[in-house]
Amino acid sequence: MKAIETTATINDQGQLAIDLPPDIIHRDRVRVIVLIPEEGEPDSTLDNDLDDDPIELVMESIREGWQQALMGQTRPIAELWDGLDAE
């Protein structure tokens, strides 16, 4: 199973409009997790995440990572900590 994080809007009828580029559309049932800000949380919590990087840049990064994984250009996760100073 592949996971994609994106945003969506819920309309007045309770329908979810998911923001996905056309090449990601999957014509089958999918599992959805909906995160709704709780009372007291800023309404802009989701908007702040969107301002980090443009969706095109994020999608290109995902495509590159996927291609690297398919070509076997991976490293064991244990190596990710090598060279980092622990305090």
C-alpha positions, 0 to 999 in steps of 0.5 A: 500500500502506498501513502500520499499526504495531501490536503482536501476540502469538505463541502456542505454535503460532507463530500471530500475534494482531495487535492491530487495531481492528475497522474496520482488519481487512482480509480478505485476505493482508497483509505482516507484519514481526516485530521480536523483541528481541535478546539483551541488549535489555530485554524491555519495549522494545515495552511502553514504546512502548505506554505513550506514548498510548492506542490510541484516541488514536493511531487517532483521530490517524491517521483525522484525518491520513488525512482531511486528506490526502484533502481535500488539506490537506497541505504539502510535506515541505521546508516542515517544516524552515522556521523550525527553527534548525540548529546 
